[in-house]
């Protein structure tokens, strides 16, 4: 059960953040405590944040020791009905009139805030009905004293106000039209339900235009969304992909904050008790949620399995042509890792500039999958001249052979013929099985369509039945989720969403190669199970 957090006026920065964040962050500074006191004075008397909402405010308004915001762009991925709209409205109100910008540190080390120099807050949604989810809360949010204090003039889609020092404040709700977004200078930008924002409704253009407007004046951007559908290329999916790449170290960190509270995927959706507990986990401290009504809706036969997972368990789901269900992949996550000396099979799928290059290992004894390394073209200016360092890849292969007992190594040959020949000559005598009669390493993925297809179907079945496990690596997860079904005369193979898609699948291809190598190894009968090392067990009074 989550502890209730009490906001105190005698806040001591050395201990209160530590109690809130629950870790080493005693040195963290935040404008959040002052903001929360401001909301208590200016919002209606019955307004109260939940502990998780308090935590979000404290994190979102963190500053470093120079007073700069730690986070400049953020996304809240929350289940349907957890109060995203009203919470968003309060954050917009804080940016509209509250002490949301750093002023100075006082003698006690507390971060002191001030109002924005030119408060211009914009709320975006794909249609006017979604905008109303936020603006309706605003209409009843402010205390009468605050309305008088700030001369708040509420309109249907635009609010005006003025600080005592004469600063004019503007808050406006806008629908997703990128032409209407041109020329703005928002100090704060809020984007609602970004899982709906895609190419077909102009969502990409609105996001790019409005974000550029905010960037030119140092404005901050916060998004709210339900779990997205993989493969729809929504703004929500793009932002989550960027965050994952940053966590993997494949992209420079840019102050991107991502918060999601989801059910653990390892539950039986047909078991009502397990489903109820999963929903409760996703909703956290949203005490207003009617779980009986939600469970009834899940069993009504009106909504699909995917909708239940996405809307009420906050789990990302797949499009119809997805190869592997993200929830099924999530269930295969294991709390383990490869250890030096493990017997493994190795798969490598390589590119040069646009495509990624990946080395993936599979432990022979239990089909545990772990990426060794993934090289991907970075977004932005760095990607214009980027090429994979093939010598670095070769050095990594050498490290793998020095660290683990590699039983088989299958590498695609396209763009890598010279290196594949070198690896075959260098490591061939140590490998138990060969991909072909001509090479110890070279595996032609284009010339082995039958085996690729049948092995692909076998691997998908192994995932669905929990017969493989993985380390939870974000990069591999993205590539697995990007893989699409591709039908041919032998069955179901895999591929990218389109030839020019930026959503790569190379790490999945490398995984499949390691799976094929393991399958061949086991079928060859040449695999020997290592004998367990004897250990001393003591019982009793030693």
C-alpha positions as CSV (number, residue, x, y, z in Angstrom):
1,X,0.0,0.0,0.0
2,X,1.4,3.4,-0.9
3,X,2.0,5.8,2.0
4,X,0.1,9.1,2.2
5,X,2.3,12.1,1.7
6,X,1.6,15.2,3.7
7,X,2.8,18.6,2.5
8,X,4.2,20.7,5.3
9,X,4.9,24.4,5.4
10,X,8.1,23.7,7.4
11,X,9.6,21.7,4.6
12,X,13.2,20.8,5.1
13,X,14.9,20.2,1.7
14,X,17.4,17.8,3.1
15,X,14.8,15.2,4.1
16,X,11.4,15.8,2.5
17,X,12.5,15.0,-1.1
18,X,14.3,11.9,0.2
19,X,11.1,10.7,1.8
20,X,9.1,11.4,-1.4
21,X,11.5,9.9,-3.9
22,X,12.5,7.0,-1.8
23,X,16.1,6.9,-2.8
24,X,19.4,8.8,-2.7
25,X,17.9,12.1,-3.9
26,X,18.5,14.2,-0.8
27,X,20.3,16.7,-3.0
28,X,17.4,17.1,-5.4
29,X,15.8,20.5,-5.5
30,X,12.3,21.2,-6.7
31,X,9.8,24.0,-7.1
32,X,7.1,21.5,-6.4
33,X,6.7,22.2,-2.7
34,X,6.1,25.9,-3.2
35,X,3.8,25.1,-6.1
36,X,1.8,22.7,-4.0
37,X,1.4,25.4,-1.3
38,X,0.3,27.9,-4.0
39,X,-2.4,25.5,-5.3
40,X,-3.7,25.1,-1.7
41,X,-4.1,28.8,-1.5
42,X,-5.6,29.4,-5.0
43,X,-7.6,26.3,-6.0
44,X,-11.0,25.5,-4.6
45,X,-11.0,24.2,-1.0
46,X,-12.0,20.6,-1.9
47,X,-9.2,20.1,-4.4
48,X,-6.7,17.5,-3.3
49,X,-3.9,15.8,-5.1
50,X,-3.2,12.0,-4.7
51,X,0.2,11.0,-3.5
52,X,1.2,9.9,-7.0
53,X,0.2,13.2,-8.4
54,X,2.2,15.0,-5.7
55,X,5.2,12.9,-6.7
56,X,4.7,13.8,-10.4
57,X,4.7,17.5,-9.6
58,X,7.8,17.2,-7.4
59,X,9.6,15.4,-10.2
60,X,8.4,17.6,-13.1
61,X,9.6,20.7,-11.3
62,X,13.0,19.5,-10.3
63,X,15.9,21.9,-10.8
64,X,19.6,21.3,-10.7
65,X,22.1,23.2,-8.6
66,X,22.1,26.1,-11.2
67,X,18.3,26.4,-11.1
68,X,17.8,24.8,-14.5
69,X,14.9,22.4,-15.0
70,X,16.0,18.7,-15.1
71,X,13.1,17.9,-17.4
72,X,12.1,20.0,-20.3
73,X,9.7,17.5,-22.1
74,X,7.6,14.9,-20.4
75,X,4.9,12.3,-21.0
76,X,2.4,10.7,-18.6
77,X,1.1,7.4,-19.8
78,X,-1.8,6.5,-17.6
79,X,-4.8,4.2,-17.7
80,X,-8.2,5.4,-18.8
81,X,-10.1,7.1,-16.0
82,X,-7.2,7.9,-13.8
83,X,-7.8,11.6,-13.9
84,X,-5.4,12.7,-16.6
85,X,-7.7,15.5,-17.8
86,X,-8.3,17.2,-14.5
87,X,-4.6,16.7,-13.4
88,X,-3.5,18.3,-16.7
89,X,-5.9,21.2,-16.1
90,X,-4.2,21.9,-12.7
91,X,-0.8,21.8,-14.2
92,X,-1.9,24.2,-16.9
93,X,-3.3,26.5,-14.2
94,X,0.1,26.3,-12.4
95,X,1.9,27.4,-15.6
96,X,-0.7,30.1,-16.2
97,X,-0.4,31.8,-12.8
98,X,1.8,29.8,-10.4
99,X,5.4,30.1,-9.2
100,X,6.5,27.7,-12.0
101,X,9.9,29.3,-12.9
102,X,13.1,29.3,-10.8
103,X,13.9,32.6,-9.0
104,X,16.7,31.8,-6.5
105,X,17.7,29.5,-3.6
106,X,17.0,30.9,-0.2
107,X,19.4,30.7,2.8
108,X,18.0,27.3,3.7
109,X,18.7,25.9,0.3
110,X,15.1,25.9,-0.8
111,X,14.3,26.5,-4.5
112,X,12.1,29.6,-4.7
113,X,9.8,30.1,-7.7
114,X,8.3,33.0,-9.6
115,X,5.7,33.3,-12.3
116,X,6.7,33.0,-15.9
117,X,7.9,36.2,-17.5
118,X,5.4,35.9,-20.3
119,X,2.8,33.2,-19.4
120,X,1.3,31.9,-22.6
121,X,-0.1,28.4,-22.0
122,X,-1.5,26.3,-24.8
123,X,-3.6,23.1,-24.5
124,X,-3.7,20.9,-27.6
125,X,-5.9,17.9,-28.4
126,X,-7.0,16.3,-31.7
127,X,-10.6,17.6,-31.4
128,X,-12.7,20.0,-29.4
129,X,-14.3,17.3,-27.3
130,X,-10.9,16.3,-25.9
131,X,-10.1,19.9,-25.2
132,X,-13.2,20.1,-23.1
133,X,-12.0,17.3,-20.8
134,X,-9.4,19.8,-19.6
135,X,-11.2,23.1,-19.8
136,X,-14.2,22.0,-17.9
137,X,-12.0,21.4,-14.9
138,X,-10.5,24.8,-15.3
139,X,-13.9,26.5,-15.1
140,X,-14.4,25.3,-11.5
141,X,-10.8,25.0,-10.3
142,X,-9.9,28.5,-9.0
143,X,-11.0,29.8,-5.6
144,X,-13.1,33.0,-5.8
145,X,-10.3,34.9,-4.0
146,X,-7.8,33.8,-6.7
147,X,-10.2,34.9,-9.4
148,X,-10.3,38.3,-7.9
149,X,-6.6,38.4,-7.0
150,X,-5.5,37.6,-10.6
151,X,-8.4,39.3,-12.4
152,X,-9.1,36.0,-14.1
153,X,-11.4,36.3,-17.1
154,X,-12.6,32.9,-18.2
155,X,-13.7,32.3,-21.7
156,X,-15.0,29.2,-23.5
157,X,-11.5,28.3,-24.9
158,X,-9.3,31.2,-23.7
159,X,-8.5,32.6,-20.3
160,X,-6.9,36.0,-19.5
161,X,-5.5,37.1,-16.2
162,X,-3.0,39.6,-14.8
163,X,-0.5,39.5,-12.0
164,X,-0.1,42.3,-9.5
165,X,3.0,43.5,-11.2
166,X,1.1,43.9,-14.5
167,X,2.2,40.8,-16.2
168,X,-0.5,39.7,-18.7
169,X,-1.3,35.9,-18.7
170,X,-2.9,33.9,-21.5
171,X,-4.2,30.3,-21.4
172,X,-5.8,28.9,-24.5
173,X,-7.2,25.6,-25.7
174,X,-6.5,24.6,-29.3
175,X,-7.3,21.7,-31.6
176,X,-4.7,19.9,-33.6
177,X,-4.2,22.2,-36.6
178,X,-0.6,22.9,-37.4
179,X,-1.4,26.0,-39.4
180,X,-3.1,27.6,-36.3
181,X,-0.1,26.6,-34.3
182,X,2.3,28.6,-36.4
183,X,3.8,31.7,-34.8
184,X,3.1,30.9,-31.1
185,X,5.5,31.5,-28.3
186,X,4.1,29.2,-25.6
187,X,5.8,29.2,-22.2
188,X,4.2,25.9,-21.5
189,X,2.7,23.4,-24.0
190,X,0.2,20.6,-23.0
191,X,-0.7,17.9,-25.5
192,X,-3.5,15.5,-24.6
193,X,-4.2,11.9,-25.8
194,X,-1.1,11.8,-28.1
195,X,-1.7,8.1,-28.9
196,X,-4.4,9.6,-31.3
197,X,-1.9,12.0,-32.9
198,X,-0.6,10.4,-36.2
199,X,0.0,11.3,-39.8
200,X,-3.5,10.9,-41.0
201,X,-5.0,13.5,-38.7
202,X,-2.1,15.9,-38.9
203,X,-0.9,15.1,-35.4
204,X,2.8,14.9,-36.5
205,X,2.7,18.3,-38.0
206,X,1.0,19.8,-35.0
207,X,3.6,18.3,-32.6
208,X,6.5,19.4,-34.7
209,X,5.2,22.9,-35.2
210,X,4.1,23.5,-31.6
211,X,7.2,22.0,-30.1
212,X,9.4,24.2,-32.3
213,X,7.4,27.2,-31.0
214,X,8.0,26.2,-27.4
215,X,11.7,25.5,-28.0
216,X,12.5,29.0,-29.4
217,X,11.3,30.6,-26.1
218,X,12.4,27.9,-23.7
219,X,8.9,26.6,-23.1
220,X,8.3,23.3,-21.5
221,X,6.2,20.5,-23.1
222,X,4.1,17.9,-21.2
223,X,2.0,15.2,-22.9
224,X,-0.7,12.8,-21.5
225,X,-1.7,9.6,-23.2
226,X,-3.3,6.2,-22.8
227,X,-1.1,3.2,-23.8
228,X,-0.5,3.4,-27.6
229,X,-0.8,0.8,-30.3
230,X,2.6,-0.4,-31.6
231,X,3.0,0.3,-35.3
232,X,0.5,3.2,-35.6
233,X,3.4,5.6,-35.6
234,X,1.6,8.0,-33.2
235,X,3.3,10.8,-31.4
236,X,3.0,8.8,-28.2
237,X,4.9,5.9,-29.8
238,X,7.6,8.2,-31.2
239,X,8.1,9.8,-27.8
240,X,8.3,6.5,-26.0
241,X,10.7,5.2,-28.6
242,X,12.9,8.2,-28.1
243,X,12.9,7.7,-24.4
244,X,13.8,4.0,-24.7
245,X,16.7,4.9,-27.0
246,X,18.0,7.4,-24.5
247,X,17.8,4.8,-21.7
248,X,19.8,2.4,-23.8
249,X,22.4,5.1,-24.4
250,X,21.7,5.1,-28.1
251,X,20.5,8.7,-28.1
252,X,21.8,11.8,-26.2
253,X,19.7,12.5,-23.2
254,X,17.6,15.6,-23.7
255,X,15.7,16.1,-20.4
256,X,12.9,13.7,-21.5
257,X,10.7,12.6,-18.5
258,X,8.5,9.5,-19.0
259,X,6.1,8.2,-16.4
260,X,3.9,5.1,-16.8
261,X,2.1,3.0,-14.2
262,X,1.1,-0.3,-15.8
263,X,0.0,-3.7,-14.6
264,X,2.6,-6.5,-14.7
265,X,1.7,-8.4,-17.9
266,X,2.1,-11.8,-16.2
267,X,-1.6,-12.4,-15.3
268,X,-4.4,-14.5,-16.7
269,X,-7.0,-12.1,-18.2
270,X,-9.6,-14.9,-18.1
271,X,-9.2,-15.1,-14.3
272,X,-11.5,-12.4,-12.9
273,X,-9.5,-12.0,-9.6
274,X,-6.2,-11.7,-11.4
275,X,-7.7,-9.2,-13.9
276,X,-9.1,-7.1,-11.1
277,X,-5.8,-7.0,-9.3
278,X,-4.0,-6.0,-12.6
279,X,-6.5,-3.1,-13.1
280,X,-6.0,-2.0,-9.5
281,X,-2.2,-2.0,-10.0
282,X,-2.5,0.2,-13.1
283,X,-4.9,2.6,-11.3
284,X,-2.8,3.0,-8.2
285,X,-4.2,5.6,-5.9
286,X,-7.0,6.8,-8.2
287,X,-9.5,6.2,-5.4
288,X,-12.5,7.3,-7.5
289,X,-12.2,4.4,-9.9
290,X,-15.2,2.0,-9.9
291,X,-13.4,-1.3,-10.3
292,X,-16.7,-3.3,-10.4
293,X,-17.9,-1.3,-13.3
294,X,-14.6,-1.6,-15.1
295,X,-14.5,-5.4,-14.7
296,X,-18.1,-5.6,-15.9
297,X,-17.1,-3.6,-19.0
298,X,-14.2,-6.0,-19.6
299,X,-16.5,-9.0,-19.5
300,X,-19.3,-7.3,-21.5
301,X,-18.1,-8.7,-24.9
302,X,-18.2,-5.2,-26.3
303,X,-14.4,-4.4,-26.1
304,X,-11.5,-6.5,-27.3
305,X,-8.8,-8.2,-25.4
306,X,-6.3,-5.6,-26.7
307,X,-8.6,-2.7,-25.5
308,X,-8.8,-4.2,-22.0
309,X,-5.0,-4.4,-21.8
310,X,-4.4,-1.0,-23.2
311,X,-7.2,1.1,-21.6
312,X,-7.5,-0.5,-18.2
313,X,-4.1,-2.1,-17.6
314,X,-2.1,0.6,-19.3
315,X,-0.2,-2.0,-21.4
316,X,1.1,-1.2,-24.9
317,X,-0.6,-3.5,-27.4
318,X,0.2,-4.4,-31.0
319,X,-1.4,-3.6,-34.3
320,X,-3.2,-6.5,-36.2
321,X,-0.1,-7.2,-38.4
322,X,2.3,-7.3,-35.4
323,X,4.5,-10.4,-35.3
324,X,4.7,-10.7,-31.5
325,X,2.3,-9.4,-28.9
326,X,4.1,-6.9,-26.6
327,X,2.3,-8.3,-23.6
328,X,3.5,-11.8,-24.4
329,X,7.0,-10.5,-24.8
330,X,6.7,-8.7,-21.5
331,X,5.7,-12.0,-19.7
332,X,9.0,-13.6,-20.9
333,X,11.2,-11.1,-19.0
334,X,13.4,-12.9,-16.6
335,X,15.5,-11.7,-13.7
336,X,18.8,-13.2,-14.9
337,X,21.7,-12.4,-17.2
338,X,24.4,-14.2,-19.1
339,X,27.5,-15.1,-17.1
340,X,31.0,-15.6,-18.2
341,X,31.5,-19.1,-19.4
342,X,27.9,-19.7,-20.4
343,X,27.3,-21.8,-23.5
344,X,25.6,-19.6,-26.1
345,X,24.7,-19.3,-29.8
346,X,25.2,-16.0,-31.5
347,X,23.3,-14.1,-34.2
348,X,24.4,-11.0,-36.0
349,X,22.4,-8.9,-38.4
350,X,24.2,-5.9,-39.8
351,X,23.7,-2.8,-41.8
352,X,25.9,0.1,-42.7
353,X,24.3,3.5,-42.4
354,X,20.5,3.5,-42.2
355,X,19.8,-0.1,-40.9
356,X,20.9,-1.0,-37.4
357,X,23.5,-3.7,-36.5
358,X,22.8,-6.1,-33.7
359,X,24.6,-9.0,-32.0
360,X,22.2,-11.1,-29.9
361,X,23.1,-14.2,-27.8
362,X,20.9,-17.1,-26.7
363,X,21.9,-19.3,-23.8
364,X,21.8,-22.9,-25.0
365,X,20.5,-24.5,-21.8
366,X,17.3,-22.4,-21.4
367,X,16.8,-20.2,-24.5
368,X,17.5,-17.0,-22.5
369,X,18.0,-14.1,-25.0
370,X,20.3,-11.1,-24.2
371,X,21.6,-8.5,-26.7
372,X,25.3,-8.1,-26.7
373,X,25.2,-4.8,-28.5
374,X,22.9,-2.8,-30.8
375,X,24.2,0.0,-33.1
376,X,21.6,2.4,-34.4
377,X,21.7,5.6,-36.4
378,X,21.0,8.5,-33.9
379,X,18.2,10.9,-34.6
380,X,19.0,14.5,-35.4
381,X,22.1,16.0,-36.9
382,X,24.4,13.2,-35.7
383,X,22.6,10.8,-37.9
384,X,23.3,12.6,-41.2
385,X,26.9,11.3,-41.5
386,X,26.6,8.3,-39.2
387,X,27.9,4.9,-40.2
388,X,28.4,1.8,-38.0
389,X,32.0,1.3,-37.0
390,X,32.6,-2.2,-38.3
391,X,35.9,-2.6,-36.5
392,X,34.1,-1.9,-33.2
393,X,31.5,-4.6,-34.1
394,X,34.4,-7.0,-34.8
395,X,36.0,-6.1,-31.5
396,X,32.8,-6.9,-29.8
397,X,32.6,-10.3,-31.5
398,X,36.1,-11.0,-30.3
399,X,35.1,-10.0,-26.7
400,X,32.1,-12.4,-26.9
401,X,34.3,-15.3,-27.9
402,X,36.7,-14.5,-25.0
403,X,33.9,-14.2,-22.5
404,X,31.4,-17.0,-23.4
405,X,31.6,-20.5,-24.9
406,X,30.1,-19.8,-28.3
407,X,28.8,-23.0,-29.8
408,X,27.5,-21.6,-33.1
409,X,27.7,-18.1,-34.7
410,X,25.3,-17.3,-37.6
411,X,25.7,-13.9,-39.3
412,X,23.9,-12.5,-42.2
413,X,26.3,-11.7,-45.0
414,X,24.9,-8.6,-46.7
415,X,27.4,-5.7,-46.3
416,X,29.6,-7.8,-44.1
417,X,31.2,-10.4,-46.4
418,X,34.8,-9.4,-45.6
419,X,34.2,-9.6,-41.8
420,X,32.2,-12.8,-42.0
421,X,35.0,-14.5,-43.9
422,X,37.5,-13.3,-41.3
423,X,35.3,-14.6,-38.4
424,X,34.8,-17.9,-40.1
425,X,38.5,-18.4,-40.5
426,X,39.3,-17.2,-37.0
427,X,36.6,-18.8,-34.9
428,X,35.5,-21.7,-37.1
429,X,37.5,-24.4,-35.3
430,X,35.8,-23.5,-32.0
431,X,32.2,-23.8,-33.4
432,X,30.2,-26.9,-33.1
433,X,27.8,-26.4,-36.0
434,X,28.0,-24.5,-39.3
435,X,25.3,-22.5,-41.0
436,X,26.4,-23.9,-44.4
437,X,28.9,-26.1,-46.0
438,X,30.9,-23.2,-47.3
439,X,31.4,-21.2,-44.1
440,X,31.5,-21.6,-40.3
441,X,29.6,-18.2,-39.8
442,X,27.9,-17.0,-43.0
443,X,24.2,-17.4,-43.2
444,X,22.4,-16.0,-46.2
445,X,19.0,-14.8,-44.9
446,X,17.7,-14.2,-48.4
447,X,18.7,-17.7,-49.6
448,X,17.2,-19.5,-46.7
449,X,13.6,-18.4,-46.8
450,X,12.1,-21.7,-45.9
451,X,14.2,-22.1,-42.7
452,X,13.8,-18.4,-41.8
453,X,10.0,-18.7,-42.1
454,X,9.6,-22.0,-40.2
455,X,12.0,-20.9,-37.5
456,X,10.2,-17.6,-37.2
457,X,6.9,-19.3,-36.5
458,X,8.6,-21.6,-34.0
459,X,10.1,-18.7,-32.2
460,X,6.8,-16.8,-32.0
461,X,5.2,-19.9,-30.6
462,X,8.0,-20.2,-28.0
463,X,7.4,-16.6,-26.9
464,X,3.6,-17.1,-26.7
465,X,4.1,-20.2,-24.6
466,X,6.8,-18.8,-22.4
467,X,9.5,-21.1,-23.6
468,X,12.1,-18.3,-24.1
469,X,13.1,-15.6,-21.8
470,X,14.9,-12.3,-22.1
471,X,16.6,-9.5,-20.2
472,X,14.1,-6.8,-20.8
473,X,16.5,-4.7,-22.8
474,X,14.7,-1.7,-24.3
475,X,16.4,-1.8,-27.7
476,X,15.6,-5.5,-28.3
477,X,12.0,-4.8,-27.1
478,X,11.6,-2.1,-29.6
479,X,12.9,-4.2,-32.5
480,X,10.7,-7.1,-31.5
481,X,7.6,-4.9,-31.3
482,X,8.5,-3.3,-34.7
483,X,8.5,-6.7,-36.5
484,X,5.5,-7.3,-38.8
485,X,4.0,-10.5,-40.2
486,X,5.0,-11.2,-43.7
487,X,3.2,-14.2,-45.4
488,X,4.9,-16.3,-48.0
489,X,4.4,-19.8,-49.4
490,X,6.2,-21.4,-46.4
491,X,4.1,-19.6,-43.7
492,X,4.7,-16.4,-41.7
493,X,8.0,-14.7,-41.9
494,X,8.8,-11.1,-40.6
495,X,9.8,-7.7,-41.9
496,X,9.6,-4.0,-41.3
497,X,6.4,-2.0,-41.6
498,X,7.7,-0.7,-44.9
499,X,10.9,-0.7,-46.8
500,X,11.7,2.9,-45.8
501,X,10.3,2.6,-42.2
502,X,12.5,4.1,-39.5
503,X,11.3,1.5,-37.1
504,X,14.0,-1.1,-37.2
505,X,13.9,-4.9,-36.7
506,X,17.5,-5.9,-37.0
507,X,17.8,-6.9,-33.4
508,X,14.9,-9.3,-33.9
509,X,16.6,-10.7,-37.0
510,X,19.8,-11.3,-34.9
511,X,17.7,-13.0,-32.2
512,X,16.1,-15.3,-34.8
513,X,19.5,-16.2,-36.1
514,X,20.7,-17.1,-32.7
515,X,17.5,-19.2,-32.3
516,X,18.2,-21.0,-35.6
517,X,21.7,-21.7,-34.5
518,X,20.6,-23.1,-31.2
519,X,18.0,-25.3,-32.9
520,X,20.6,-26.7,-35.3
521,X,23.0,-27.3,-32.4
522,X,20.4,-29.2,-30.4
523,X,19.3,-31.3,-33.4
524,X,22.9,-32.1,-34.3
525,X,23.3,-34.1,-31.1
526,X,26.7,-32.5,-30.6
527,X,25.7,-30.3,-27.7
528,X,27.0,-31.5,-24.3
529,X,25.4,-30.3,-21.1
530,X,28.1,-29.0,-18.7
531,X,28.4,-31.0,-15.5
532,X,27.4,-29.1,-12.4
533,X,30.1,-27.9,-10.1
534,X,30.1,-29.7,-6.7
535,X,29.3,-27.5,-3.7
536,X,29.5,-28.0,0.0
537,X,26.3,-28.0,1.9
538,X,26.3,-27.8,5.7
539,X,23.3,-28.6,7.9
540,X,23.1,-28.0,11.6
541,X,25.3,-26.4,14.2
542,X,28.4,-25.3,12.4
